[in-house]
Amino acid sequence: MAEGTQSPLSPNDTSLSEESELEDIIAQLYMPEWTKPLCVLSTVTGVITGTTGNILVMIFFFQRRKKIASNFFIFLLAVLDLFVCAVLLPCLPYLVYFSLELVLSTWFIYLHRIWGYIFIFSSIFSLFLFDVIAFDRHRAICTSMKRQLNYESASIVSLVGGFACVVLTLLAYYYKDVRKAKSPLIRNIGIAQIIGSSLLLILYLRMFRFLLIRQRQVLPGLSTNAQGTSSLTRNDPKGVHRTQLDVNKPELNVRKPDPQRRLEPTTSAKQPNSTTNGIQPSTNLPFEATLSPGNLTNFTKRHPIQNAGSSQLPLSQKSVKCSAILAKAEHAERGPLRVTNSAFNRKNPALKTIRMLFIMAVIFIASYLPVLVITTKLQKPVYLVFTYIINHVANPLVHFVMNESFRDYAMSVFKKVFKCKFK
């Protein structure tokens, strides 16, 4: 044989290589015996709870998908979770219990690959949906709700993101099964998940920081005192950010006082020729206030107005003049006008939604991080890691606990179902 040529492998060498490869596969598929009952329990819990909860979430947000883009993204996330709970999870016990016996079957190898790559796509697309939800909420909160995505834009973004996730999944297949590269998941899926998770946390931290600053910030013409309320002042801070929530709050629309105006004396001694017998309404009030009939009655009981000539005035003029006098007196008695700055308090629906989505994102990262570490470092199959089931089951539970509207809807559905069942 000429020098520099390589002799072909003998049949014995080929059989040895196949045996060693088989031993490696068996070693990768080996799991302790206690994981098998855990697999069955996780599968049953995920299929029942996850399927029921995600169906309710899907129907609830499908009816509201055109209101804001986040509702459409949450609807897609529920559809994806439902697919995982109803299609992928029932295969787990079969893959775990019979993996060693079916490792030599060709159809089992194809089933394992199809299952694994569908799971990879679902994890990447879930992360993409969490990212676009955070991005949409960030634009809505930090830009006065003027740059939100609409329903059509959300549909286009979802299609583009789904296509990108398919491309990443095909790249993972190419590097792992075609090129036989080392650590192919780290190059594609791992890097994408790390970047997406980091972006997700950064967006939510920026939103919480903005909301915290906004909660402490005063509205135009208002200054915050130590008790957390806001009092009317003559200073109007420029550049104060106002969101659509401020516009929708009529109680926050307080007119800024005019610093050029001053209180003028209205006593009868300084104006003896007044047609109102000493009572002259002043339009130069430091603020504009209206008193309700109840407050007017209570105030007149505590501070009776003794004015004989006022009974001859028309009723409309009486109410205007009395309101002006009572407003001045109450301003002197109680001090400056106080208005609660409740645009971003803890009970605000926007802040509740952000907290709910942030908890869902944290659960997603915490449940998929062990999958990423074990599959890339220990070379274990994806289906032998059960922590990702937590994410698909926890999403409906988080909605039920933190979303009051969804909780009422789910309770009404359960009541109807159980009433029909027991009739």
Beta strands, then each sheet from edge to edge (+ up, - down):
strand 1: 222-224
strand 2: 230-232
strand 3: 338-339
sheet 1: 1+ 2- 3+
end
